[in-house]
Amino acid sequence: MKTAISEIHGNALDVDNLIDAAPLFDVDTDDAVSVVSAMATTIKDEWRAIGVKVGMTSADVKAILPGDENAQIDRALALGSAMVPGAGSS
């Protein structure tokens, strides 16, 4: 994922840059966190099943795994969890 979200942020692979730049696009920061977190949840929970459904082989799934399971997906999920009262606490 390359964002190229703004001249300030460049094209670094960084979910935090997406959230930080949201107001530049008239998007509320909390809304941006919600959308990014929802997208990360969908990717993490559903992409393999969708891939199989459309005929991806196990080799295909393995090839795209680094794009779908990485630190930025984890960060997006953590941001979403931080917004939910009591989420992530034991």
C-alpha positions in Angstrom: 0.0 0.0 0.0 1.4 3.4 -1.0 -0.8 6.2 0.0 0.6 9.4 -1.6 -2.0 11.0 0.5 -0.4 14.5 0.7 2.7 16.4 -0.1 3.3 16.6 3.7 3.1 12.8 4.2 4.6 11.6 0.9 3.8 8.1 -0.1 4.9 6.2 2.9 3.1 3.0 3.9 1.5 4.4 7.0 -2.1 4.2 8.3 -1.4 7.0 10.7 -0.6 9.3 7.8 -4.0 8.5 6.3 -5.7 9.5 9.6 -3.6 12.6 10.0 -4.4 13.8 6.5 -8.2 13.1 6.7 -9.1 16.7 7.6 -7.4 17.8 4.4 -10.2 16.0 2.6 -12.9 17.3 4.9 -13.1 14.0 6.7 -13.5 13.9 10.5 -10.6 12.1 12.1 -12.9 9.7 14.1 -14.7 8.9 10.8 -11.4 8.2 9.1 -10.4 5.9 11.9 -13.7 4.1 11.7 -13.4 3.6 7.9 -9.8 2.4 8.1 -10.6 0.0 10.9 -13.6 -1.4 9.1 -11.6 -1.9 5.9 -8.8 -3.7 7.9 -11.4 -5.9 9.6 -12.9 -6.9 6.3 -9.5 -7.6 4.8 -8.4 -9.7 7.8 -11.7 -11.5 8.2 -12.9 -12.1 4.7 -10.3 -11.8 2.0 -9.3 -15.5 2.0 -12.9 -16.7 1.7 -13.6 -14.3 -1.1 -10.4 -15.3 -2.9 -11.3 -19.0 -2.7 -14.8 -18.1 -3.9 -13.5 -16.4 -7.0 -11.1 -19.3 -7.7 -7.8 -18.3 -6.2 -5.4 -21.2 -5.5 -3.5 -21.6 -2.3 -0.5 -20.3 -4.2 -2.4 -17.2 -5.2 -3.5 -16.6 -1.6 0.1 -17.1 -0.4 1.3 -14.6 -2.9 -0.9 -11.8 -1.7 -0.6 -12.6 2.0 2.1 -9.9 2.8 -0.3 -7.3 1.4 -3.1 -8.4 3.7 -1.4 -9.4 6.9 1.1 -6.7 7.9 1.8 -4.1 10.5 -0.4 -1.5 8.9 -3.5 -3.8 9.0 -2.7 -4.4 12.7 -2.3 -0.7 13.3 -5.7 0.0 11.7 -7.3 -2.6 13.8 -5.7 -1.2 16.9 -6.9 2.3 16.1 -10.4 1.0 15.8 -10.2 -0.9 19.0 -8.9 2.2 20.8 -12.1 4.0 19.8 -14.4 1.3 21.4 -14.8 1.8 25.2 -13.4 -1.3 26.9 -12.1 -2.9 23.7 -8.7 -4.6 24.1 -8.9 -4.6 27.9 -8.9 -7.7 29.9 
